[in-house]
C-alpha cells in the first residue's frame, strides 16, 4: 500500500493529501453481505436499483433539435448563454 500507517513524520491525512486522495476514501471499507443474506435476497427477488439496458435510447417520435453552436468559435466568456 502507498500509505504507511506507522510513518513517524507524516500523518495519514498528509500522505493522502500528497497522493491526491481524500482521507475518508483511505478509511472506507465496503460493507460485506453474508452468504445467508444473499440467499434470502435471491429468494425474495431483491436486487440493487441500477439502470436497465437501452436507457439512453431516444424515442423515435422525439424531435431532434440541431446543434446551433456547431462551427461557432467561442473566443471569450459570456458569448453563449443557455437555459433549461
Residue, then its C-alpha position, 0 to 999 in steps of 0.5 A: x500500500x502507498x500509505x504507511x500507517x506507522x510513518x513517524x513524520x507524516x500523518x495519514x491525512x498528509x500522505x493522502x493529501x500528497x497522493x491526491x486522495x481524500x482521507x475518508x476514501x483511505x478509511x472506507x471499507x465496503x460493507x460485506x453481505x453474508x452468504x445467508x443474506x444473499x440467499x434470502x435476497x435471491x429468494x425474495x427477488x431483491x436486487x440493487x436499483x441500477x439502470x436497465x439496458x437501452x436507457x439512453x435510447x431516444x424515442x423515435x417520435x422525439x424531435x431532434x433539435x440541431x446543434x446551433x453552436x456547431x462551427x461557432x468559435x467561442x473566443x471569450x466568456x459570456x458569448x453563449x448563454x443557455x437555459x433549461 
